[in-house]
Every structure is written in C-alpha cells, then in structure tokens.
C-alpha cells in the first residue's frame, strides 16, 4: 500500500475514534459528575479538528511537483503540524481554565461507574497511539506523528482523570475536586507534549541535520555502484514523506565527461531504487586523482 494511502487510512481511523470518544466522554462526564471527563471530551473534540487538518496536509503535501513547486508540496506537512500543535495548546488552555474554575466550585462526587468508562478509554487510546505511530514511522509523516501523540496525550489525561476520580471516591466528602486537579495536571502534560511534537517539525522546516542513519545508508549503497570511488558531502532535506538528497561522489579524474555523467545517473537510479523514500537526488561529481 502506498505511503499516502497508509497515512490517510490512519487519519480516518483517528477521526472516527475521536468522534466516538468525544461523545462517550462528554455524556459520561455530564451524567457521572466528572469535570475531568468533560475536560477529556473537550480535548477529544479538538483532536477531531486537528485530525481533519492532518488529513488535508497529507493529501496536499503529496500533490505532484508543478512549475511553481519543482520539489513538490511536501513542506505543507510540517506547517500543518504547527496548526495541530496550536489545537493541542488551545485544548490544554481550555482544560486548565475550566479546572481552576471547577476547583473553587462545590460539586458532587463523581459516579463510581465513570472509572470503568475511563479504563476502556485508556486502553483504546494507547492502542490507537501505537497503531497510528506505526503508520507514521512507516510513512515518514511528521503530521501523522503529531496525530499519534494526540492519542497518547488523550490517554494520559484519561489516566489523570482515573487517578483523580479514584482519590475522590476513596476519600469521599471534601475531595470532590480531586478529578479537577487531575485535569489541571493533564493540561500541563499536554503542553509538554506539544513541545515534543513541535520540535522535529521545526527542524524539518529549517532543514536541520537530523538524518545520520539515512546518510550512512546512502553511502553504503553508493559504494556498490561501479565507477563510484567514494562519497563526500551528503545533505538531506525532508519534505513531506520524501527525502531530497545532494550527494558529492568521487570518480576517476581521467575519465570523460560522458562517463562521469553516466556514473552519476547510474548512482541516482540505484539510490532511488534501493531507498524508495528518496525524492530528488542531485549528484555532484568530484575528480579523484
């Protein structure tokens, strides 16, 4: 299955799952007197919109190159990741604000059955995180990784809610706000996760050097091509799900220009055949005396 299709399917999975969970959490929080669950439902609702953004980014970033975008549209993906992080920070701010208000507002203890709801949610969100992250790694999609971390953040907020409700139920009267404190703690964790998601996307948009393992693979493959004596500089830029490469290859200094040109083309074709994640490959021929 092509990477684009894998990424799109993973995003549809996130949209459907988050929509169902937002409804379940909201209803359980309202009828179960749990503000932590209601806060959880708010985050799941923002996750729905962020997943739609991720889907748009994947579709747009995989559009073919054109006259105005000779390297394709892949840079749209980290830009979409910035918007996704914005949704995460917004949801964290809403949760924190609502939690602070609820802490100072007298209310009833949460219902015990809300713990069963939370237990199921935690398991499901962790499974979702692992499934989506697996697809993100397979497709080299930064925005899909951000979507996966949404699932992990959701699982963490649910764990915090579970702990808070358990404390409130165990200690009883006077501890009604324990789940609100749990929601406040979860909002801080969401902010931290936002940074973890933002950092690699920022590195991608700034062409930061992050691909030592891939460079080593490129050098190993290059040495198998007849006529290539060695490799020198190797620069990599990530764009969407593809990696664009500038590689300096050394060849015999006394061969003809035509022979050097043919070796460069053979090297380029070999690299793209053996490393399908590569997009544009530019070979600069250096003389070896």
Helices and strands as residue ranges (DSSP letters): H 3-31, H 35-61, H 76-103, H 114-139, H 142-171, H 178-205, H 212-222, E 230-239, E 242-252, H 257-274, E 278-288
